[in-house]
């Protein structure tokens, strides 16, 4: 055997396999990054949807509590028209012409909004407890024929806030009747 068979010159390599492998890794990396980005976006969307749902449920809870408790206590039982004022003391607002006051209320101020009727009803899963106001739209007045009181109309507006800052408002309008002879 000659030396030539043991020491053959190498064939020249162009690195096509290396370039192909790098391109494949680059495409694979881009695909993985897109999946991670998509997963993060979906997590944020789910968190925001949950936050909005919590805000809506908190507003509904305080609204139902307000409806239940409000008409069994003053100023409705017995009816006291002096409790309603344009300054919204204790969340009892009176605006002539039924102008909305819910959009100008400081919802964090407990002097102009109302909370749950009992501390045990506070919602543990949220940091900001929901609040509501009562707006007198039509006060009850004496009926001309019978001397009894006609129906009055109030609007309850509740505001709930989720932990991420999502806010939800819920309103209901309630027609009520005063059973005493004191309407005005």
Helices and strands as residue ranges (DSSP letters): H 3-6, H 16-70, G 81-83, G 89-91, E 92-94, G 96-98, G 119-121, E 131-138, E 151-161, E 167-177
